[in-house]
Amino acid sequence: MKSKQPLFYTAMLTGISLTACHQEEDRKPLNIVHIMTDDHSFQTISAYGHPISQLAPTPNIDRLAAEGILFRKAFVENSLSTPSRACLMTGLYSHQNGQRQLGKGIDTTKTFISELLHEQGYQTAVIGKWHMQCEPKGFDFYHVLYDQGDYYNPEFKSKNSNGKYIREEGYATRLTTDHAIEFLETRDPNKPFSLFVHHKAPHRNWMPEGKYLDLYEDVEFPYPETFNDDYSTRCAAARSQEMTIADEMNLTVDLKVTELADNVEPILGRLTPEQRAAWDKGYSEKNKRFIAQNLKGEELVKWKYQRYLKDYLRCIKTIDDEVGRLIDYLEKEGLMENTIIVYTSDQGFYMGEHGWFDKRFMYEESFRTPLIIRYPAGDVKRGIESTAMVQNIDYAPTYLDVAGVQKPESMSGTSLLPLLDGKTPADWREYLYYHYYDYPAVHQVRRHDGVRDSRYKLIHFYGEGFGKDKGIDIDCNELYDLQNDPNELNNLYGLEGLKEITERLQKRLDKYRADLKVDEF
């Protein structure tokens, strides 16, 4: 792989000038820290200003935004955990890297960003959730969780564990940071590093750290405007999904009312006696009060929503703590001004919008993901925002750009470095392509692809029905005006006066399908 000019020159070309100290330090290559959480919604990062997050602030993540750039229009290309991880590693769309669904799929012949950075002299590490059915490749150091990972006392595999996953006592979010710092302490300080810190939290079933089991207990979080959505104007896919808080969120496993469980072992069996004692102290009395109320109907759904949000946000609290601990370490070691720090999630998540939890749909709450980049350029504006449309296929090209490596022609994403001054280049992309494949599967979200521009979105649901949808094939379109209908409640497809917009978006969607050689839609 041919090298190109290092970041100093790239930055100058994009309007970013680095500090004088960087010039005096022989323009050392910048280190890369990529922090990715699992299912962390932008709604629950207080830098984004959503009402939920104002009641549960995230000061350490907010610090990254205050010292860098916050992206308002960051998206994924397939809102699902393993495909998003494959996009990060390859800079390719799901159908290009093979990981269209959960489980098997990743094409291991594709080059990973870790391999290219390693070739450039970077020390490479991945910690936490890996979740691809292949060995981490191109990494000098890895310490990865078994499968999704467990919140309490999880199993990790490393280069020194002979292929075995070994149980470690503690809370997964803290342990992940421990091992990230372990890598930093044992690396060669004369070489640049790229560190991927992939937290399990706040993935379902949202088990908080022991010290936070009562956090937010007296808070009533606001209900989304679309909480009681009836999906009346949309295609059948919005009605046939299985991801409503009302019907699919489980009182025992999801919401920790273990008094109603026939067997608590699958929920609490991993906890040590000390952890179990703290857990029982945190939940027992609350659960007894809930059971005594015998809630029904709307009151039950509201209770489930509040318990869900509180547990989810308690998990976020520990994430924010651990982001702060990692920042403190980097600061103590004098690394902050030679390290780019990226904070993101593998996709968005529903915080009760449309009555849902989970992700998968191309609607904004799951399609959109948080993205914050803190970059070490002292004379650049801090605390700025970008409304350029970016996507998770852009991370790999960005890190190659940081390292001074020309991205492979096959890589679909685009480096984000030209955006770091807050300005959007005239030739920046005007459209995004999305494709969800994982059906039939948990939550029964139908297959769909679509295209989005700065204002409008066109979605196409397609395919044969399975399970409860057996015999119900679907071929249905939805069109949204995101400016006038940000909640995506009114499907405009086929209405008078929108022919020109519809045709323009359909033409662009057809072009994506052809140019990217998409083989199903």
N, C-alpha and C positions, 0 to 999 in steps of 0.2 A: 504494500500500500504506500503510495507516494505521500510524503509529508508536504505540507504547505507552510505558509508563513505562520509563526506562532500567534497566540491570542493577542499579544501587544499590537501587532499590525492589523489583525482582524478588527480589533476593537477600535482602532483609529479610523478605519474605513467606515465603521458603522456609527461614528460620532462619539464613541466612548474613549476617553483618554485615561490611561491608568496613572496611578500616583507616581511621584518622582522616586519613591523608595523602590517601586517595582523595577524601574529603569536601572537603579543602582545595584539591584540584586541580580544582575545579569538576566533579567527578564525570565525568571524561573517559570516553568510550566505551572499552571494553576491546578490545584487539587480539586476534586469533585466529590461532593457529598450529596447523594440522592436519597431523600427520606420519603418513603411511600407507605401510607397507611392503607388499610383494607376497608373499603366502604365508607370513607370519611366524606361527609357531605360538605359542600361549601357553606351551606346554611348554618353550620355549627363551628365556623371559624369567625371569631368576632371581628377580624379585620374586614370581612365582607359585609358587616353591618346588618345581617338578618336579625329579626326580633328574637329568635330563639337564642342566638349566640350572645346577645346583649345581656341575657340572664345567666349565661354560663361562659364567661370570657376565656380566651386562650392567649394569655399575654406573651408567652414565649414564641408561639407561631406568629403572633402579631408583630413581634420584634423583627422577624425576618422580613415581613412586609414593610415595616417602617424603615428598614435599612436596604430595601431593594425594590422590587417591582411585583405588583399583584395583577394577575391576569383575570379579567372579567369574563373573557370568552374562551376558556380552555375546555376542550372536549376530548372524549375518547372515540375510538373508531368502532368499538364493540363493547358494550357495557357489561363486562363479565370479567371475573378475576384473572383466570389463567390466560385468556386471550390478551388482556391488557399487559400482563407481564411479558408475554411473547412480543408484543409490539415494542415495549421498552427495550428489550434485548436485541431486536432485529431492525427496528425502524421500518417495519413492513406491516401492511394490512394483514388481517387474520387469514384470508384465503391465500396470501403469498407466503406466510410463514407456517401454515398448516394448522395452527391452533385456533380453530373456529369455535370450539366448545370447551367445556370443562373436561378433564380427563386426558386421554391420549390425543395426540395430534401434532405436537411441535416437530417441525422438520429440522432435525439436528445437523443436517448438512448446511443449513444457513449459518452465516457468520454472525456471532454475537458481538455486541459492542465491547464486552469484556475482553474478547480476543484481540480486537483491534487496538484497544487501549494498552493491553499487555505488550503487544508488539512495539508500541511506541515508547515503552519503558515505564509505563505506569504499574504500580503495585495495585492489584485489584482484589476487592473483597465484597462478598454479599452475606448479609446477616438477616436471619428471620425467615419470613415466608418466601419460599421458592415456588412450590405448587405447580411445577412443570414436571412431566414424567420423563425427565432426563437428568443426568448429573450436571451440576453447575459447571460450565466449561469456560475456560479463559480466566479463572480466578486463582490467585495465589492463596487466598484464605476464604474459606466459607464455613458457616455455622448456621445450618438451615433447619427449620422446623419440619416435623413429620406432617405431611398432608396440609390441612388448614392450620394446624397448630392448636394447642389447648391453652386456655388462659392461665390455668394453674398447673405448675409442675410439668411443663411440656417436655417432649423429647426432641433433641437436636442431633443432627449428624454433622460431622466435620471431616476434614482430611485425615484426622488422627483417630477416627472412631472405627476404622476398618469396615465401613459401609453400614454400621449399626447406628440406630437412633438410641440415644442414651437420655434417660430421664434426668432433669435438673430441677431442684427444688426452688420455687420462687414464682413470681408473676411474669408472664411472657413479655410484656412491654418493657419491664425493667431488665430482664435477662437479655433481651435483644440489644439494649443499649450497653449493657455490661460487655457483651462480646464485640460490639462495635469499638468500644474504647480499648478492649484487649488487642484488637488488630492495630489500632493507632499506636499503642504503646510498644508493640513488637515489630513494627514496620521499619524499613530502612529510611532514616530521615533525609537521606541524600537523594531520594527518588520521589517523584510525584505519586499521588495515590488517587484512586477512584473507589469510593465506598458507597455501596448500596445498602441502606438500612430499611428493611421491609417489615413493618410491624403487622402482627396478626390482628390487633385491634383496629377499629371497633366492629369487627365482623360478628355476625350472629353467633352465639346467643347472648352477647353483651354482658359478660361477667366482670363486674368492677373489681378493682383492687380492694383489699380488706379495709384500708383506712378511709375509703370513700363510699362505703356502703350507705351512709346516711346523707351524703352530699345532695343538695337541692331538694331535700325531702319536703321542705315547706314552700317550694316554688311551684306555681301552676304555670306551665308553659303554654304559650298561645296556640290556638288551633289554626291550621292553614285555611285560607279562603275556600279551598277545594276539598276540604275534609269530607264533605257529604256529596261528592261528585256522583252523578248517576250515569255518566258516560253516554248520554242520550244522543249526542250528535256524531259520535265516533264509530269507527268500524267495530266489528264484533270482537276484535282482539282485546279491546279495552274492557269488555264485559266478561270475557271467558278466562282471563288471567286468574291465578290463584295466589295473590299476594296482598290481600286486604288485611288490615289490622283486625277487623271485625271477625273474619272467618278463619284466617290462616295463622294468626299469631297465637301460639300455644301458651296456655296459662302456666304450665309446669316447666317445660324446658326453656321456653323463651322468657317468661315473665317471673320465674323463680318461686311460684307458689307451690313449693314442694310438698306442702301438706295435702295437696290433692293428687299427688303422684302415687302410683302403686309401688314404684321402686325408685328411690332417689339416687341409687348408685350411678346410673348414667349421667346424672346432673352434678352430683357432689362427690362422687367416689374418688376423684383425684385429689381432693383436699386433705392436707395433714390434719391431725386433731386440733392443732392451734388455729389453722385456717378455718376449719369447720366451726370452731367455737365463735370466731369473729363473724362468720357468715350467719350463723343462727341468731346471734345477737343483733345483726343488722336487719334480718328479714322476718324473723319469727313473729314478733308482735304485729308488724305491719300486715303480714299475711293473715293473721287471725282476725284482725279488724276487717280486712277485705272480705273474708269468707262470711263473717257475721252479717255483713251488709246485704249479701245475696243480690248483688246488682244484676240488672237485666237490661236488654235493649241498648239504647243510646248511652245510658249511664255506664254500662259495662264497657262499651267501646271507648268511651272517654277515659275510664280508669286504665284500660289497657294501653292507650296512647301515652298517658302520663307516666306509667311505669316503664314503658319502652324508652321514652325520651330520657328519663332520669338515669336508667341503667346505661344507655348509649353514651350520654354526656359524662357520666362518671368514668367510663372507659376513656373518653377524650381527655378528661382531666389528667389522667396518668400519662397519656401521650404527650400532652403539653409539658408536663413536668420533665419527661425524658428528653424531649427536644431541648428544653432548657439545660438539662444536665450535659447533653452533647455539645451545645453551644459553649457552655462554661468550660468544658475541657479544651475545645478548640481555641478559645480565648486565652486560657491559662498557658497553653503551649505555643502561643504566638502564631496560630495558623489562620485566624479569621481573615486576615488581609491577603492571604494567598490561596483562598479556597472559595469556590462557588458552592453555595448551599441551595438545594432545590427541595421544596416541600410540596407534595402532591398526594393524590389518592389513586387507586387503580380504577376508580370510576366514581360517579356520584351516587346518591342514595336518597330514597324517599323518607322524609320526616313527616309522614302523614298526609302529604299532598295526594289528592285523588283517593284518600282513604288507604293509601298503600305504605308498605315498607319494601325493602329490596331495591332492585335496579332493572336492567335489561331493556327497557323501552327507550326509544329515541326521544321521548319527551325530555324537556330540559333538565329536570331534577336528577335524572340518571345519566343522561348524555353529557352533561356539564360536570366538570371536576375542578376542585381547587388546584391552583398552581401559583406558587410564590417562588421567586428567585432572588436570593440575596447574593450580590456580586461584589467583589473587592475592588471598587473603583472610587477612590476618595473624592474626585472632583466631578462626579456624576450626580444628578439629582437623586435624592433618596425619597422613599415613600411615595413612589409614583404608581400609576396604573396603566394598563394596556387594554384596549378593546379589540386588538387584532385577534382574528380567529386562529387558534393554535390547537394542536392535537397531540395525542400521546405518541404517535409515530415520529414526532419531532425531537424527542429527547436524545435518541442515539446520534442523529446528525449534529445536534448541539454539542454533545460531549466530544465528538470527533473534532468539531470546530475549535473547542476549547483547547484540545490537545494538539492542534495544528495538523490534523490528518484530513486529507481529502475524502469525503464520503464516497462509498461505492456508488456507481451509476444505478445499481439495482435498488438502492435504498429509497423508499417512497417519501420519507419525511424531509423536513426542511429545518436548518439551524435556526434557533431562536435568537442568536446573538444580535442580529440587526434590529431587534425590538427592544433591547435593554436600555435604550435612552428614552423610552416612552413614545417614540414616534413610529408610525407604521409606514414602511417603504411603499412607494407607489405601485410596485409590482407584487405586493403581497397577495396571497390567495384570497379569493372572494367567495369560495364555496368550500364546504366540507362534505365528505362522504362517510356514511355510517352503514354498518351491516351487522345484524344480530342473527345467529344461526341456531342457537341451542334449544331446539324443540324437536320432539317432545322431551320435556325435562321438568325438574322442579319449578314450580310457579307457572308453568304452561303458558309462557308468553310466546305468541306466534312469531314465526320468522318474518323479518322485514328489513328493508334497506331504505335509504333516503338521502336527501341532500338538503343542506341548509346554507342560506346566505346571511347577510347581516340583519335581514328583517323577516324573511319567509322561510318556511320549512315544508318540504314535500316528503311524505312517508308512504311506502308501498308495502302492505302486508300481503303475504302470499303463502301458498303451499297446502298440502294435504293435511286434514285434521286427524289427530290420534287421541287415544284415551277417551275422555268425555267429549272430545271434539270429533270423534270418529264419524266420518261421512260429511263433515262440515269443512269443505275446502274453502280457501279464502283467496280473494284477489281484489283488494280494496285499497283505495287511496285516501290520504288525509292531507289537507293543506292548511297551514296556520299563518296568520299575520302576527308575528311575535311582538310587534310594536303596539298594536291595539288589543291583543289578546295574549298577554304573556303567560297566562295559566293554561293556554291551549285547550280551551273548552269548546271552541266553535270551529268545527271542520268546515272550511270554505270550499272544499273541492267540488267542482261542477257548478258553482254558483255563477250567476251572470256578472259580467264585468271583470272577471279574473282570468279570462282566457290567455291573455298575453303573459301574465305572471306564471300561470300554470305551464304553458308551453315552454317558457324560458327555463324553468326549473326541471321540467321533464327532459328537455334537451341536454341540460347539464348532467342529469342523472344518467341518461343513456351514454353520454360521453365517458363518465367515470366507469360505467360497466364495461364499455368497449376498451378504453385505454388501460384499465387495470386487469382486463381479462377475467372479469367476474363470471363464474360458471353457473350461478343459480340466482334467480330473482323472480 
